[in-house]
């Protein structure tokens, strides 16, 4: 079994979770059950799904990495929306956008690699 805690993508996913809490605390009370609740959940799902690399089958590995990549896209969208709505200044989340983009690129690479290793 692989140790997911040694993977840089898992570590970066955890960093993003920690980083997402500051901007979500700045959201207005009207977002208590909206974006301020959704964004940390989506962020947490990233490293949680990356931990799926410890699964035994390649299909499971690809599926969980796909979930993580999808969560990255969701979080990118949510950060974009909070800035576009004027709820958080863009400079507060620019670094997170960059980290999420990096994470997503790495996940896509891992997915491609895992799929390629299944080929004869």
SEVO-210296 format. One record per residue (C-alpha): residue in one letter; x, y, z. Coordinates in pm, whole numbers, padded with zeros to 5 digits, always signed. Layout:
<nodes>
aXYZ
...
</nodes>
This chain:
<nodes>
x+00000+00000+00000
x+00109+00352-00070
x+00147+00609+00204
x-00059+00904+00086
x+00088+01136+00351
x+00420+01136+00163
x+00260+01260-00159
x+00313+01628-00235
x-00040+01653-00379
x-00190+01531-00053
x+00026+01775+00147
x-00073+02063-00084
x-00438+01960-00049
x-00404+01985+00330
x-00236+02326+00294
x-00531+02444+00086
x-00776+02326+00353
x-00593+02532+00615
x-00576+02831+00379
x-00943+02826+00283
x-01066+02889+00636
x-00945+03251+00653
x-01138+03380+00351
x-01448+03183+00443
x-01450+03344+00789
x-01475+03679+00613
x-01793+03586+00432
x-02113+03752+00558
x-02355+03571+00786
x-02594+03541+00492
x-02349+03284+00349
x-02343+03076+00668
x-02526+02789+00497
x-02395+02870+00150
x-02042+02929+00032
x-01887+02964+00378
x-02008+02612+00460
x-01951+02459+00117
x-01596+02579+00052
x-01429+02408+00350
x-01618+02085+00276
x-01500+02086-00084
x-01144+02171+00025
x-01143+01884+00275
x-01264+01640+00012
x-00944+01697-00190
x-00687+01542+00043
x-00950+01294+00162
x-00992+01161-00191
x-00619+01175-00260
x-00583+00942+00037
x-00761+00693-00189
x-00422+00614-00347
x-00389+00354-00075
x-00670+00163-00246
x-00566-00160-00408
x-00706-00140-00760
x-00598+00099-01035
x-00965+00171-01110
x-01019+00284-00751
x-00705+00495-00766
x-00817+00672-01084
x-01170+00720-00952
x-01055+00884-00628
x-00802+01103-00809
x-01082+01205-01047
x-01296+01299-00747
x-01012+01511-00609
x-00959+01683-00944
x-01331+01756-00960
x-01326+01902-00611
x-01037+02125-00715
x-01248+02262-00999
x-01537+02322-00763
x-01317+02510-00519
x-01164+02721-00798
x-01516+02814-00905
x-01628+02899-00553
x-01324+03122-00496
x-01392+03293-00826
x-01752+03353-00723
x-01675+03499-00380
x-01441+03751-00542
x-01678+03826-00828
x-01959+03884-00579
x-01732+04122-00389
x-01743+03912-00073
x-01365+03866-00053
x-01100+04085-00220
x-00920+03896-00500
x-00578+03952-00343
x-00696+03749-00040
x-00744+03436-00250
x-00500+03472-00542
x-00243+03250-00370
x-00509+02986-00309
x-00615+02996-00673
x-00252+02933-00773
x-00216+02645-00527
x-00541+02487-00644
x-00434+02520-01009
x-00103+02348-00924
x-00286+02073-00737
x-00522+02017-01026
x-00237+01992-01279
x-00061+01736-01061
x-00381+01534-01017
x-00442+01529-01392
x-00084+01407-01440
x-00131+01132-01181
x-00457+01026-01345
x-00291+01006-01687
x-00001+00811-01543
x-00229+00566-01362
x-00441+00513-01672
x-00133+00461-01889
x+00002+00199-01650
x-00312-00008-01714
x-00235-00035-02085
x-00067-00349-02215
</nodes>
